[in-house]
């Protein structure tokens, strides 16, 4: 394992003086925003001095207590937001907070606002719709997806193929979409509804290409066994079979639909007169033809040859235009609608050729291996698909990337919303973390550092400076989430007795890890100075972040699945296999209380924002809400159909969101237990939720997609 050294981190407010400042008297008032003369009673003011102390406002909204200068004060009350959100105590200054009632969401108007989606695998083929408003893509994940060009949002997924989708093509009129798979399936879809209109099957081991006739009445397919079939697009009947002696790799129609060009391993470009089923011409070439594309106007055919050469042939005059010589490999072509420009994609390069001048006019480094390209109708934009499942929209004139559709191609297991609300982080079982710009609704950057092993937990520091992540590589990692830098991992553990199977010895077990088993959960202290991590190794670790060292270690009787730091900053709650919810001091590691009520593993925990309640979900299919003054269950939310895998309290404190293994998201009124909102997803095994800081949106990890719920129309 690579040794990672954590540098001393610069965290605001983390400087430690030699002598602790003396506590002084502080006082202030919480008033209503709309009437500063009226105070607000019952506001809890958390004093983040490490003791967990707090004070509540009286009937007039006043408060008074003692705390050292420089202490952070945070007000909390269910249903209210405060301005400012926190203040730093200065000697001799009275504090004033303005309280405003938190807007109540209309959950009847809630639904999917937008999502960050991606194919699970390579994007093999791409195509613009006739009006350029949509992009269709086909993938090795056996799906066809329809994306809105303007914002990259997924508008629909077409299921039905049983193998890799190799080719898709819109009909010339734009009403239908044809698709073909490597195992010979050919289907015609009403792409707007996803309904299958027609299905054919080419009896072949490997289908290689598919193309519409210019009038939209026929389809031609080619295959490994040397057969080119012509199909009636309306009835699905096979009209003709054009037989070759060797592998046919590509087909293309002439602009008038009279001829069908085929190419493959026979070292010739062949032209067939379709209605007669007769071979019209054979034009010798020096190598096998890997791909070809006929211009929609004129008599030009682009070819990529096995030796790496790309050429354009005028089939009327026989004139040959040499474009480029590459190393051996595949090239994909697309002609502009007027036949003037030819785009080619090969390796990580997209090139645009002007056939009037026979010159190269644009060269784009796509950054990923390009498998497919297509022009829009205006010849101003190109779309490309890559082996990593990435879809890019390019300006043909400048080569600028206009939009990138990228996402997870593995299961998303963790979500974290930044404190300011601008960014959302998502981590998957492949060890990839994506950061999303929520205002622009686009991908910001990718973080890779978990050695391709699953990410189980993530948490932003309260000031948004760092993103912590943990997973199957046994490490707690810290990231600069906007710059993409990785300051290091927390590995300076407390040395402890380690019981060896052959005896007892004093040693730390494994070196250069944060835990000796999977890191499952992370939670920051409210002041951002400490970070708690829970692990399958039955321990909870408390880390001093500025120094990168472990300061507290808590041993649990069983595996620990979740940890959560209290809003007051002095306690951590955790749970796991032993079915109990434990509350410990975050400073001393001593147990404060043990909450027993679940009859199976504890799966998830969440503190209410005011710190007075704790919600827990378990494998007993219940969600319990605990009153931490009495240590009693005050409400049980039953989920008979499935285990609630994750619970999250809304920032306003009124609502509790939960996601279940059955694939359902629910939002409850925490005070009454009433179900206010239900969102059924299409995928079982939901594992991650995250409320926006404003409480008006909820992010859900739906297999490899990140879905943002909220009031629709916004």
C-alpha positions in Angstrom: 0.0 0.0 0.0 1.3 3.5 -0.8 2.3 5.4 2.3 0.4 8.7 2.5 1.6 11.4 4.8 -0.9 14.0 6.0 0.5 17.5 6.0 -0.4 19.8 8.8 -3.6 21.4 7.5 -4.4 25.0 7.6 -7.9 25.2 9.1 -9.4 28.5 10.0 -9.7 29.0 13.7 -7.4 26.1 14.5 -4.4 28.0 15.9 -3.8 26.9 19.5 -2.4 29.3 22.1 -0.3 28.2 25.0 -2.8 29.5 27.5 -6.6 29.1 27.1 -8.4 32.4 27.2 -10.4 33.2 30.3 -14.1 32.8 30.2 -16.1 36.1 30.2 -19.7 37.0 30.5 -21.7 37.2 27.2 -25.2 38.3 26.6 -27.4 39.1 23.7 -30.8 38.7 22.2 -32.6 36.9 19.4 -35.2 39.0 17.6 -37.6 38.4 14.8 -36.5 39.6 11.4 -39.8 41.3 10.7 -40.0 43.0 14.1 -36.7 43.7 15.9 -38.6 44.8 19.0 -40.0 41.2 19.5 -37.7 38.6 20.9 -37.9 34.8 20.2 -38.1 32.4 23.1 -36.7 28.9 23.3 -33.7 29.4 20.9 -30.8 27.2 21.8 -27.4 28.9 21.4 -24.6 26.4 21.1 -21.3 27.5 22.6 -18.7 25.7 20.7 -16.0 25.7 23.4 -15.7 21.8 23.4 -17.9 21.4 26.5 -21.2 21.0 24.7 -22.7 23.9 26.7 -25.6 25.9 25.5 -28.1 28.4 26.7 -31.7 29.1 25.7 -33.4 32.5 25.3 -36.0 33.6 27.8 -39.5 34.9 27.0 -38.1 38.1 25.7 -35.5 36.5 23.5 -32.6 37.4 25.9 -29.7 35.1 26.9 -26.7 35.4 29.2 -23.8 32.9 29.9 -20.0 32.7 30.1 -17.6 31.7 27.4 -14.0 32.5 26.4 -13.4 35.2 23.8 -13.2 33.8 20.3 -15.8 31.2 21.0 -18.3 30.5 18.2 -22.0 30.9 19.0 -24.6 29.1 16.8 -28.4 29.7 17.3 -30.9 26.8 16.6 -34.6 26.5 16.9 -36.9 24.1 14.9 -38.6 26.0 12.1 -36.3 29.0 12.1 -33.2 30.2 10.2 -30.9 32.8 11.7 -28.9 35.8 10.5 -26.0 35.6 10.8 -25.8 31.8 11.1 -23.0 32.1 13.7 -21.0 34.7 15.5 -17.5 34.8 17.1 -17.6 36.1 20.7 -15.7 39.4 21.2 -15.1 40.7 24.7 -17.5 43.5 25.7 -19.8 43.0 22.6 -23.4 42.0 22.9 -24.6 39.5 20.3 -27.8 39.9 18.3 -29.3 37.3 16.0 -32.3 37.9 13.7 -34.7 34.9 13.4 -36.9 34.2 10.4 -39.5 31.5 10.0 -38.2 28.8 7.7 -40.4 28.6 4.5 -42.5 25.5 4.6 -42.1 23.5 1.4 -45.1 22.4 -0.6 -44.3 18.7 -0.8 -47.4 18.2 -3.1 -45.3 20.0 -5.8 -42.1 18.1 -5.2 -40.6 15.8 -7.7 -37.4 15.3 -9.7 -35.9 18.7 -10.6 -32.8 17.5 -12.4 -30.2 14.7 -12.2 -26.6 13.9 -13.0 -26.7 10.7 -15.1 -24.4 8.6 -17.1 -24.1 5.4 -19.0 -22.7 2.5 -17.0 -20.2 1.7 -19.8 -18.7 2.8 -23.1 -20.7 5.1 -25.4 -20.5 3.2 -28.7 -22.7 5.5 -30.9 -24.2 9.0 -30.9 -26.8 10.8 -33.0 -28.4 14.2 -33.0 -32.2 14.4 -33.5 -33.5 16.1 -36.6 -34.2 19.3 -34.7 -30.9 19.2 -32.8 -32.8 19.5 -29.5 -31.8 16.0 -28.4 -28.9 13.6 -28.5 -29.3 9.9 -28.6 -26.5 7.6 -27.3 -26.1 3.8 -27.4 -23.8 2.0 -25.0 -22.2 -1.2 -24.0 -24.5 -1.1 -21.0 -27.3 -2.3 -23.4 -29.3 0.9 -23.1 -30.2 3.8 -25.4 -30.4 7.2 -23.7 -32.0 10.4 -24.9 -30.4 13.7 -23.6 -31.6 17.3 -23.9 -28.9 19.2 -25.8 -29.4 22.5 -24.0 -28.6 21.3 -20.5 -27.5 17.7 -20.8 -30.4 16.3 -18.8 -31.4 12.8 -19.3 -34.9 12.7 -20.8 -35.4 9.0 -21.2 -33.8 5.6 -21.2 -34.8 2.9 -23.7 -34.4 -0.6 -22.4 -34.9 -3.8 -24.5 -31.6 -4.9 -26.0 -29.8 -7.9 -24.7 -26.3 -7.0 -25.9 -24.0 -4.0 -26.7 -25.7 -1.3 -28.6 -23.3 -0.8 -31.5 -25.3 1.6 -33.8 -28.1 4.0 -33.5 -29.5 6.2 -36.2 -32.5 8.6 -36.5 -34.7 8.1 -39.5 -34.4 10.8 -42.1 -37.7 12.3 -41.1 -36.7 12.2 -37.4 -39.7 10.3 -36.1 -38.0 7.0 -35.4 -34.7 5.7 -34.0 -33.1 2.5 -35.3 -30.7 0.6 -33.2 -28.6 -2.5 -33.6 -26.6 -4.7 -31.2 -23.5 -6.8 -31.7 -25.6 -10.0 -31.4 -27.8 -9.1 -34.4 -30.8 -7.4 -32.8 -32.3 -4.6 -34.8 -35.1 -2.5 -33.4 -37.0 0.6 -34.5 -38.3 2.8 -31.7 -40.6 5.7 -31.2 -37.8 7.4 -29.3 -40.1 10.0 -27.7 -42.1 7.4 -25.9 -39.6 4.6 -25.8 -42.1 2.2 -27.5 -40.7 -0.5 -29.7 -42.2 -0.2 -33.2 -40.4 -3.0 -35.0 -37.9 -5.8 -34.3 -35.8 -7.7 -36.7 -32.9 -10.2 -36.1 -29.9 -10.7 -38.4 -28.9 -14.3 -37.9 -25.2 -13.5 -37.3 -22.5 -13.9 -34.7 -21.5 -10.2 -34.9 -23.5 -7.4 -36.5 -21.2 -4.5 -37.5 -23.2 -1.6 -39.0 -26.7 -0.3 -39.7 -27.9 2.5 -42.0 -31.2 4.1 -43.0 -32.0 4.6 -46.7 -32.5 8.3 -47.6 -36.2 7.9 -47.9 -36.5 6.2 -44.5 -38.2 3.1 -46.0 -35.4 0.7 -45.6 -32.5 -0.3 -43.3 -29.3 -2.0 -44.3 -27.2 -4.1 -41.9 -23.8 -5.7 -42.2 -22.2 -8.5 -40.4 -19.1 -10.6 -39.6 -20.4 -13.5 -41.7 -20.2 -11.5 -45.0 -23.9 -10.8 -45.4 -25.5 -7.4 -45.9 -29.3 -7.5 -45.4 -31.8 -4.9 -46.6 -34.9 -4.6 -44.4 -38.3 -3.1 -44.9 -38.5 -0.6 -42.1 -42.3 -0.7 -41.9 -43.0 -4.4 -42.0 -39.6 -5.7 -40.7 -39.3 -8.1 -43.6 -36.0 -9.0 -45.0 -36.0 -7.7 -48.6 -32.6 -8.8 -49.9 -29.3 -10.4 -48.8 -26.1 -9.3 -50.5 -23.5 -11.9 -50.0 -19.7 -11.2 -49.6 -16.9 -13.7 -49.2 -15.4 -12.0 -46.2 -16.3 -9.9 -43.2 -18.3 -6.8 -44.0 -17.6 -4.0 -41.5 -19.6 -1.1 -42.8 -22.5 0.0 -45.0 -23.6 3.4 -46.4 -26.3 4.5 -48.8 -25.8 6.7 -51.8 -27.6 10.1 -51.5 -30.3 9.0 -53.9 -30.8 5.6 -52.3 -30.1 3.7 -55.4 -26.8 2.2 -54.3 -25.5 0.6 -51.2 -21.8 0.9 -50.5 -20.1 -1.9 -48.4 -16.6 -2.4 -47.1 -14.7 -4.9 -45.1 -12.0 -7.5 -45.5 -12.3 -8.0 -49.2 -9.9 -5.1 -50.1 -12.5 -3.3 -52.2 -15.3 -0.8 -51.8 -18.3 -2.4 -53.4 -21.4 -0.7 -54.8 -24.7 -2.6 -55.0 -27.8 -1.6 -56.9 -30.3 -2.3 -54.2 -33.5 -2.8 -56.2 -31.9 -5.3 -58.5 -29.7 -6.9 -55.8 -26.8 -6.7 -58.3 -23.2 -5.8 -57.8 -22.6 -2.5 -59.7 -18.9 -1.8 -59.1 -15.9 -2.9 -57.1 -13.2 -0.2 -56.4 -9.9 -1.7 -55.2 -8.3 -0.4 -52.0 -5.0 -1.3 -50.5 -6.2 -2.5 -47.1 -9.3 -3.7 -45.4 -12.0 -1.1 -44.8 -12.7 -0.6 -41.1 -15.4 2.1 -41.4 -17.0 4.2 -44.1 -19.5 7.0 -44.5 -21.1 8.5 -47.6 -21.7 12.2 -47.9 -25.4 13.1 -47.9 -24.8 15.1 -51.1 -22.5 14.4 -54.0 -20.4 11.4 -54.6 -17.8 11.3 -51.8 -17.2 8.3 -49.5 -14.9 8.5 -46.5 -13.0 5.3 -45.5 -10.8 4.3 -42.7 -8.3 1.5 -43.7 -6.7 -1.2 -41.6 -3.2 0.3 -42.0 -4.3 3.5 -40.3 -5.0 5.7 -43.3 -8.1 7.8 -43.7 -9.2 8.6 -47.2 -12.1 10.2 -49.2 -13.0 8.6 -52.5 -15.0 10.3 -55.3 -16.9 7.2 -56.5 -17.9 8.9 -59.8 -14.4 10.1 -60.8 -12.2 7.7 -58.9 -10.3 10.7 -57.4 -8.8 9.9 -54.0 -8.2 12.4 -51.3 -5.7 11.4 -48.6 -6.6 12.8 -45.2 -4.3 11.4 -42.5 -2.1 8.4 -41.6 -2.4 7.0 -38.1 -1.3 3.9 -36.4 -3.6 1.0 -36.9 -7.0 1.4 -35.2 -10.6 2.4 -35.6 -11.8 5.7 -37.0 -15.4 7.0 -36.9 -16.8 9.5 -39.4 -19.7 11.9 -39.7 -20.6 14.2 -42.6 -22.2 17.6 -42.2 -25.7 17.9 -43.7 -24.5 19.8 -46.7 -21.6 17.4 -47.3 -19.0 20.1 -47.0 -17.4 19.1 -43.7 -16.2 15.7 -42.6 -15.5 15.0 -38.9 -13.4 12.0 -37.9 -12.7 10.6 -34.4 -9.7 8.5 -33.6 -7.9 7.8 -30.4 -8.4 11.0 -28.4 -8.5 13.3 -31.4 -11.4 14.8 -33.4 -10.6 16.4 -36.7 -12.7 18.4 -39.1 -11.9 18.6 -42.8 -13.3 21.1 -45.4 -13.9 19.0 -48.5 -14.0 22.2 -50.7 -10.5 23.1 -49.8 -9.4 19.6 -48.9 -7.8 21.0 -45.8 -7.9 20.4 -42.0 -9.8 23.2 -40.3 -10.1 22.0 -36.7 -8.4 19.6 -34.4 -9.8 18.9 -31.0 -8.1 17.0 -28.2 -11.1 15.2 -26.6 -9.1 13.9 -23.6 -10.7 10.5 -23.9 -10.8 7.8 -26.6 -13.4 8.7 -29.1 -15.7 6.0 -30.3 -18.4 8.0 -32.1 -19.1 11.5 -33.5 -22.1 13.2 -35.1 -22.9 16.6 -36.6 -25.9 18.8 -35.8 -27.9 20.0 -38.7 -26.3 23.4 -38.8 -22.7 22.1 -38.9 -21.9 24.3 -35.8 -21.7 21.6 -33.2 -20.4 18.0 -32.8 -21.2 15.4 -30.3 -18.8 12.7 -29.3 -19.0 9.5 -27.2 -16.1 7.8 -25.5 -15.0 4.6 -24.0 -15.4 6.0 -20.4 -19.1 6.7 -20.9 -18.5 10.5 -21.4 -20.5 12.5 -23.9 -19.1 15.8 -25.1 -20.7 18.6 -27.1 -18.1 20.7 -29.1 -18.1 23.9 -31.0 -16.9 23.0 -34.5 -15.7 26.6 -35.1 -13.6 27.1 -31.9 -13.1 23.5 -30.7 -14.5 24.6 -27.3 -16.2 22.1 -25.1 -19.8 23.4 -24.8 -21.0 20.7 -22.4 -19.8 17.4 -20.9 -22.2 14.8 -19.8 -20.3 12.7 -17.4 -21.2 10.7 -14.3 -20.7 7.6 -12.3 -20.6 4.2 -14.1 -20.7 2.4 -10.8 -23.1 2.3 -7.8 -23.2 5.6 -5.9 -22.8 4.9 -2.2 -22.2 8.4 -0.6 -23.5 11.9 -1.0 -22.4 15.2 0.7 -23.8 18.7 0.1 -21.4 21.6 0.6 -22.2 24.0 3.5 -22.8 26.9 1.2 -25.0 24.8 -1.1 -23.0 25.4 -4.3 -21.6 21.9 -4.7 -22.6 18.3 -4.3 -20.2 15.5 -3.9 -20.9 11.9 -4.8 -18.8 8.8 -4.3 -19.1 5.4 -5.9 -18.1 1.8 -5.4 -15.3 2.3 -8.0 -13.5 4.8 -5.7 -14.4 7.8 -7.8 -15.7 11.0 -6.3 -17.5 13.6 -8.5 -18.0 17.2 -7.5 -21.1 18.9 -9.2 -21.7 22.6 -9.7 -25.3 22.9 -8.7 -25.9 26.4 -10.0 -24.6 25.5 -13.5 -26.0 22.0 -13.2 -22.8 20.5 -14.6 -19.8 18.4 -13.6 -17.0 20.4 -11.9 -14.2 17.8 -11.3 -13.4 14.2 -10.5 -11.4 13.0 -7.5 -9.6 9.7 -7.7 -7.6 8.3 -4.8 -9.3 5.4 -3.2 -7.4 2.8 -5.3 -10.5 1.9 -7.3 -12.1 0.6 -4.1 -15.6 1.7 -2.9 -16.2 5.0 -1.2 -18.6 4.4 1.8 -18.8 7.8 3.5 -18.2 11.5 2.8 -18.5 14.7 4.8 -17.7 18.4 4.1 -16.0 20.3 6.9 -18.4 23.0 8.3 -16.6 25.8 6.6 -16.5 23.9 3.3 -12.7 23.9 3.1 -12.3 20.1 3.1 -14.1 17.1 2.0 -13.4 13.9 3.9 -14.0 10.5 2.4 -13.5 6.9 3.6 -14.0 3.5 2.2 -12.6 0.0 1.5 -9.0 1.2 1.2 -9.1 1.6 5.1 -8.2 5.3 4.8 -9.8 8.5 5.8 -8.8 11.0 3.1 -9.0 14.7 3.0 -9.5 16.7 -0.2 -9.6 20.3 -1.4 -12.9 19.8 -3.1 -12.8 22.7 -5.5 -9.1 22.5 -6.5 -9.0 18.7 -6.6 -5.9 18.5 -4.4 -5.4 15.7 -1.9 -3.6 17.0 1.2 -3.3 13.5 2.6 -4.9 10.8 4.7 -5.3 10.4 8.5 -3.0 7.6 9.6 -1.4 8.8 12.8 -3.4 6.4 15.0 -3.3 5.9 18.8 -0.9 3.0 19.5 -2.9 0.3 21.3 -2.4 -3.3 22.4 -2.9 -5.6 19.5 -4.0 -9.2 20.3 -2.1 -11.6 18.0 -3.6 -15.1 17.5 -0.4 -16.6 19.0 -0.3 -14.4 22.0 -0.4 -10.9 23.3 2.0 -8.2 22.1 2.1 -4.4 22.3 2.0 -3.1 18.7 -0.2 -1.3 16.3 -1.8 -3.8 14.0 -1.7 -2.4 10.4 0.4 0.6 9.5 -0.4 3.5 7.3 -4.1 3.1 7.5 -6.9 5.0 9.3 -8.6 1.8 10.4 -8.0 -1.9 10.2 -11.1 -2.6 8.2 -13.6 -0.7 6.0 -14.3 2.9 6.9 -18.1 3.2 6.7 -19.1 6.6 8.1 -17.6 10.1 8.7 -18.8 13.1 10.7 -17.2 16.5 11.4 -17.4 18.3 14.7 -19.3 21.6 14.3 -16.2 23.7 14.8 -14.3 21.8 12.1 -11.5 20.9 14.4 -12.2 17.2 14.8 -13.5 14.4 12.6 -15.1 11.1 13.7 -14.8 7.9 11.6 -16.6 4.6 12.1 -15.3 1.3 10.9 -16.0 -2.3 10.4 -13.0 -2.9 12.7 -15.4 -2.2 15.6 -13.9 1.2 16.5 -14.8 4.8 16.3 -11.8 7.2 15.9 -11.8 10.9 16.7 -9.2 12.8 14.7 -7.6 16.2 15.5 -7.6 17.5 11.9 -5.0 20.3 12.2 -2.4 17.9 13.4 -3.7 14.9 11.6 -3.6 12.6 14.7 -6.1 10.4 16.4 -6.9 11.8 19.9 -9.7 9.4 21.0 -10.4 5.7 20.2 -13.7 4.1 21.1 -14.0 0.3 21.0 -17.5 -1.2 20.4 -18.6 -4.8 21.0 -19.5 -5.2 17.4 -19.1 -3.7 13.9 -19.8 0.0 13.7 -21.8 1.1 10.7 -22.5 4.8 11.4 -21.2 7.7 13.4 -22.8 11.2 13.9 -21.4 14.2 15.7 -23.9 16.2 17.9 -24.6 19.8 16.8 -23.4 21.0 20.3 -20.0 19.6 19.5 -19.3 17.5 22.6 -20.8 14.1 21.8 -20.7 11.5 19.1 -23.4 8.9 18.5 -22.8 5.6 16.7 -24.4 2.3 16.1 -23.9 -1.0 14.4 -24.2 -4.8 14.9 -25.0 -4.7 18.7 -28.4 -3.1 18.0 -27.8 -0.2 20.4 -27.3 3.5 19.8 -24.3 4.7 21.8 -23.6 8.3 22.8 -20.0 9.0 23.8 -18.0 12.1 24.8 -16.1 13.3 21.8 -13.3 14.6 24.1 -12.8 11.8 26.6 -14.2 8.7 24.7 -16.4 7.9 27.7 -19.9 6.5 27.3 -22.7 9.0 28.2 -25.7 6.9 27.4 -26.8 3.7 25.6 -30.1 3.8 23.7 -31.7 0.4 23.4 -34.8 -0.1 21.2 -33.8 -1.7 17.9 -34.1 -5.5 17.5 -31.5 -5.7 14.7 -28.4 -3.8 13.5 -28.4 0.0 13.6 -28.0 1.2 10.0 -28.2 5.0 10.1 -28.2 7.9 12.6 -29.0 11.6 12.4 -29.2 14.3 15.0 -31.9 17.0 14.9 -30.3 20.4 14.2 -31.2 21.6 17.7 -29.4 18.5 19.3 -32.5 17.5 21.3 -33.4 14.4 19.3 -31.7 11.6 17.5 -33.2 9.5 14.7 -32.0 6.0 14.0 -32.9 3.3 11.5 -32.2 -0.4 11.7 -32.4 -3.6 10.0 -35.6 -4.3 12.0 -37.3 -2.0 9.5 -38.1 0.8 11.9 -37.0 4.4 12.4 -36.9 5.5 16.0 -36.8 9.1 17.2 -35.2 9.5 20.6 -35.6 12.3 23.1 -32.1 12.8 24.5 -33.3 14.5 27.6 -35.1 11.3 28.7 -33.3 8.7 26.5 -36.7 7.5 25.5 -38.3 6.7 22.1 -40.9 9.4 21.4 -41.9 8.2 17.9 -41.6 5.0 15.9 -41.8 5.3 12.1 -42.4 1.8 10.7 -41.3 0.9 7.2 -42.9 -2.6 6.8 -41.8 -3.1 3.3 -38.0 -2.7 3.7 -35.0 -1.5 5.7 -34.5 2.2 5.8 -30.9 2.4 4.9 -30.3 6.1 5.5 -32.0 8.9 7.5 -31.3 12.6 7.2 -32.8 15.5 9.3 -33.8 18.6 7.3 -31.9 21.8 8.2 -35.1 23.4 9.6 -35.6 20.4 12.0 -39.2 19.8 11.0 -38.7 16.9 8.6 -36.9 13.6 8.5 -36.0 12.0 5.1 -35.4 8.3 4.7 -34.4 6.1 1.8 -35.2 2.4 1.8 -33.7 -0.7 0.4 -36.9 -1.2 -1.6 -36.0 2.0 -3.6 -38.5 4.4 -1.9 -37.7 7.9 -0.6 -40.0 9.2 2.1 -40.2 12.5 4.0 -41.9 12.4 7.4 -43.1 15.2 9.7 -40.8 14.5 12.6 -43.3 15.8 15.2 -46.3 13.8 14.0 -44.8 10.9 12.0 -47.0 11.8 9.0 -45.6 10.9 5.6 -45.5 14.1 3.6 -43.7 13.0 0.4 -43.0 9.7 -1.3 -40.7 9.3 -4.3 -40.4 5.8 -5.8 -37.2 5.2 -7.6 -36.5 2.6 -10.2 -33.6 1.0 -8.3 -33.5 -1.0 -5.1 -30.8 -0.6 -2.5 -30.8 3.2 -2.0 -27.9 4.1 0.3 -27.4 7.9 0.3 -29.4 11.1 0.9 -28.4 14.7 1.4 -30.5 17.8 2.2 -29.5 21.1 0.7 -28.4 23.7 3.3 -31.6 25.7 2.5 -33.8 22.6 3.0 -35.6 23.1 -0.3 -33.9 20.2 -2.1 -33.0 16.6 -1.4 -30.3 14.7 -3.3 -30.8 10.9 -3.7 -28.3 8.4 -5.0 -30.2 6.2 -7.5 -27.8 3.5 -8.6 -25.3 5.4 -10.7 -27.4 8.6 -10.9 -27.6 11.5 -8.6 -31.1 12.8 -8.5 -32.1 16.2 -7.0 -35.7 16.4 -5.7 -37.5 19.6 -5.0 -40.4 21.8 -6.1 -40.9 21.2 -9.8 -40.7 24.0 -12.2 -37.7 25.5 -10.5 
